[in-house]
Amino acid sequence: MSAKISAVEVRELRTKTGCGMMDCKKALTEASGDIDKAVDILRKKGLANIAKRAEKKSNEGLVSSYIHANGSIG
């Protein structure tokens, strides 16, 4: 059974979760339009993505900043 998902529902889920538009639409479709179930689906998918990223190592890289003494250049 395919539920008709409106842009308003997608926007509401997106503001609640901060996830991407297509992720929200897929979660709403999977949850048959139920926003609470869609939030749970996105959380589970998010935890799976975090686990995948945890395996990656970042051995290189440097982040630095410089602000000039008078604050005109940064």
N, C-alpha and C positions, 0 to 999 in steps of 0.2 A: 504494500500500500504506500503510495507516494503522497506526502503531505505538501501542500502549496505553501511555500515559505515566502513571506513578504520581506521587502527591504527594511521595513520598520523593525521587524523581529530580529533581523540580522544586525541592524544598528544597535538595538538594545543589548543583545548578547555581546556585541563587540565592545560596547562601553563598559559592561560589567567585567569582562575578562581581559580586554586589551589584546585579544588575538586578532589574526588577520581575517579579512572579510570572507575569503573562500573557506577557511577553517571553520568559521562560525556557521556558514551556510551548510557545510557538510555535516557538522555536528547537529544542527537543527533538523536536517533531513533524516539523519540516523535516529534522532530522538522523537520523530514525528511531530515536530513543532513545539515540544515541551522544553521551555528554556532551562528549567532546573536540571533536567536530565542532560541537556546539551552542555551545561556548565560542568557536570560530572564527567562527561565524555571528553571534553577539552582538557580537564585536569589529568585524566588518565593518559591521554596522548601526550600531554606536556611532561608528565613524569617519565614516559618512555623516551621522549626526546632528550631529557636531561640525562638519563642513564646512558644514552648513546654518546652524548657530548663528554661525559665524565671519562670515557675511555680515551679520548684524545688528549695528547700532551701538547703543551705549549712551551717548548724549550727555548724559543727565541722570541725576541721582541723587547722593545723598550718604549716606555711612555714618559715623556718629560714635558715640562712647560717652562716658559721664560716670560717674565714681566719686567719691563724696563723700570728703572728706579722712579721715573716721574709718572709712570702709569700710562704713557701715551702709546706704547708698543707692547703687544702681548702675543 
